[in-house]
């Protein structure tokens, strides 16, 4: 299969968010955060989890503690964030290539075949491990994750860093995102955006699709 002939898809560089675009680890994050919240004496809902998409670990923790009306010191927050990550990694360790979202592998293959420069642009500090577990590391020319940037989406730092590492201008990039914060970050960076959402509800994108496979011709 080849890439569909859509004008902005002709740009030379593609930057992918990870969760919700290539794989779905949101349920793992939810389970780990819920376990943490419960250990602190309050509950954490799936609706609240949706508000954490694209948000860094510490910022997510701050939101959760606020929802639970719990105050912690900086040191305690670091310990809690580490504990949550350990619980999350227990779940990630069980991932396989079958956890790649529908259409994602075919699209990566088509993008590579078309000679696109490909980068990851994710807030996840565990991105390299997830790519390895799901068997898609080789499709990426470079990886930018939460270990390399300090500012969370909607700040465009992660995408601008990816463009620099690919040695292309921001306007030469297409970003594939599933979260409003990520879309805002891509727009702030001057990049085209494809929204990945089952309900097609993402705003301010160039195109909404349910999955990456919809961007392939038969």
Phi, psi and omega in degrees: 000150180243168176289141175295150181277080177245131190312307186287343176287349177283351178300151188282343187234136178242133178238125185250131162290165184260290184294127178087351179246308180256323178221169177236093176257009181302323180294327177292317177300315181300314182296320181289317178295320180297318178299320179293313180300316180298324179292339179263001173098015176217171184258168183217125188262163176296326179296319176295322179300326179299330181284353182261000181300127178078003183262142182296164184299312182293319178295323176297316179299318179301318178296315182295316178298323178296316179298327181269003182054044180246133178251136179223153177285168179301316179297316179296322178297318178298321179293319179294318179297320178294319179297315177301317182295324178297318178294321178296316182294331175301324179281319179299325182301341181266001182289153179221173176304340179288350179273358174292136184293153180307132176085342186292314182294317179299321180291318178299319178297317180293321179295319178295316179299325181280358177081021180288147169277132189234129178227155168264142176224087189230147176283347184290130175280351181257011185305313181302320179296318181294318178298320180294314182297327182266358172076026183242010181305319187296343181280350187257129176285330178204159180230129173238123183225190184293348176281344188252341182237156183249343183254130182277156169302139019275007171294138185279007187309314185297321181284322178294323177296319179297317179298317179298317181291333175276351180063044177228160176285155180303320182290353177269004187250146168245129179256139178247115190224153177240359186237143178305321180296323179290320177298315179299320179296316180296318178296317179297332179273358178080029184250155172288153184224131169254125179270132177252109181203137182295328182263359180065026188265003181289135181264158173064033176249162177282333181199140173253132174225158179283327176204169185295334179300334180291349180266010180252142175275157181284000000 
